């Protein structure tokens, strides 16, 4: 067997490299078990990367999996079933209150109040009249409205399939 032939760069698939490992063992100090370990590690790594890349929606920001999504006008009717669960609500901003920097609020029409905590810049980024998507944990529900605490803005391009109240 000619040593120069094995030193040429291998062109081909991963599997052709694995099939030529016997020839490579002849000219190296790597043991057979170490080669099998490295081959297995490479295969597992490639499989992991493939699964990771094929399951991501990298261009859409989706913050967790909300238990429900609904419009602000339906929030009071639907929210009691989702107490202490993450929901997404779409609605029009009716007010922004950052007078207390420890407790910044964004209010939507139909009685939805979102607590942004100390995120004054995030709360101030919304303008009155703007339609936004908010995600948060349903903290309280009463006949006059619901409270999301904590809450944060959500990408408007993320999937949104709102529930409707039962007739």
C-alpha positions in Angstrom: 0.0 0.0 0.0 1.4 3.4 -1.0 1.6 6.0 1.9 1.2 9.0 -0.5 -2.2 7.7 -1.7 -3.6 7.9 1.9 -2.3 11.4 2.5 -4.2 13.0 -0.4 -7.1 15.0 0.8 -10.2 12.8 1.0 -13.0 14.1 -1.1 -16.4 12.5 -0.5 -18.9 11.9 2.1 -18.5 11.3 5.8 -19.2 7.6 5.2 -16.3 7.2 2.8 -14.0 8.6 5.5 -15.3 6.1 8.0 -14.8 3.2 5.5 -11.2 4.1 5.0 -10.3 4.2 8.7 -8.5 0.8 8.5 -5.9 2.3 6.1 -5.6 5.4 8.3 -4.9 3.2 11.3 -2.0 1.6 9.5 -0.1 4.9 9.3 -1.2 6.5 12.6 -0.9 5.9 16.3 -4.7 6.2 16.9 -6.2 3.1 18.4 -9.2 1.5 16.9 -11.4 2.2 19.9 -10.4 5.9 19.8 -11.3 6.1 16.2 -14.7 4.5 16.8 -15.2 7.0 19.7 -14.4 10.0 17.5 -16.6 8.7 14.7 -19.5 8.2 17.1 -19.0 11.6 18.6 -18.9 13.3 15.2 -22.1 11.4 14.2 -23.9 12.4 17.4 -22.8 16.0 17.0 -24.0 16.3 13.4 -27.3 14.7 14.4 -27.7 17.2 17.2 -26.9 20.2 15.0 -29.3 18.9 12.3 -32.2 18.5 14.9 -31.4 22.0 16.4 -31.5 23.8 13.0 -34.5 22.0 11.7 -36.7 22.7 14.7 -36.0 26.5 15.2 -38.1 29.4 13.9 -35.2 31.8 14.1 -36.8 34.7 12.3 -39.9 34.8 14.5 -39.6 35.8 18.1 -41.8 33.4 20.0 -41.4 33.9 23.8 -42.4 30.5 25.2 -45.7 28.8 24.5 -48.6 30.7 25.8 -51.5 28.7 27.3 -53.9 30.9 25.3 -54.1 33.9 23.0 -57.0 36.3 22.8 -58.1 39.8 21.9 -58.4 42.5 24.7 -62.1 42.8 24.2 -62.5 39.1 25.1 -60.0 39.1 27.9 -62.4 39.4 30.9 -64.5 36.5 29.6 -61.6 34.2 28.8 -58.9 35.0 31.4 -60.5 33.3 34.5 -59.7 29.9 33.0 -56.0 30.9 32.6 -55.2 32.3 36.1 -51.4 32.0 36.8 -50.7 30.9 33.2 -49.0 32.7 30.4 -51.3 34.3 27.8 -50.9 36.6 24.8 -53.3 39.5 24.4 -53.7 41.8 21.4 -55.2 45.2 22.0 -55.0 49.0 21.6 -53.0 51.0 24.2 -55.1 53.3 26.2 -52.4 54.6 28.6 -48.8 54.3 29.8 -47.9 55.0 33.4 -44.2 55.3 34.3 -44.5 57.7 37.2 -43.4 55.0 39.6 -40.1 53.6 38.1 -40.5 50.5 40.2 -43.9 49.7 38.8 -44.3 50.7 35.1 -47.8 50.0 33.6 -49.2 49.7 30.1 -53.0 49.7 29.9 -55.0 48.4 27.0 -58.6 49.1 26.2 -61.2 46.8 27.8 -59.5 46.8 31.2 -56.2 45.0 30.5 -53.3 46.2 32.7 -49.8 44.9 32.1 -47.1 45.4 34.8 -43.7 45.9 33.2 -41.9 46.1 36.5 -38.8 48.3 36.3 -38.7 48.3 32.5 -39.5 51.9 32.0 -37.9 52.1 28.5 -40.0 49.1 27.3 -43.2 50.6 28.7 -42.5 54.0 27.2 -41.9 52.5 23.8 -45.7 52.1 23.3 -47.8 55.0 22.2 -51.5 55.6 23.1 -53.7 54.2 20.2 -51.1 51.7 19.0 -52.2 48.1 18.6 -49.7 45.8 20.4 -49.3 42.2 21.5 -48.5 41.5 25.1 -47.5 38.3 26.8 -47.7 37.8 30.6 -48.9 35.8 33.5 -52.6 36.3 34.4 -52.2 37.5 38.0 -55.8 38.7 38.7 -59.2 38.8 37.1 -62.1 40.8 38.2 -65.3 42.2 36.4 -63.6 45.5 35.6 -60.4 44.0 34.0 -57.4 41.6 34.2 -53.9 42.1 35.3 -50.8 40.6 33.7 -47.8 40.5 36.0 -45.1 40.2 34.8 -45.7 41.2 31.3 -43.6 42.1 28.2 -44.1 43.0 24.6 -44.3 40.3 22.0 -43.3 40.4 18.3 -46.4 41.2 16.2 -45.1 38.8 13.5 -45.2 35.8 15.9 -48.1 33.4 15.4 -51.3 34.7 16.9 -54.5 32.6 16.9 -56.9 34.2 19.3 -59.6 32.3 21.1 -63.2 33.5 21.0 -65.7 33.3 23.9 -68.3 30.7 23.7 -71.7 32.0 22.5 
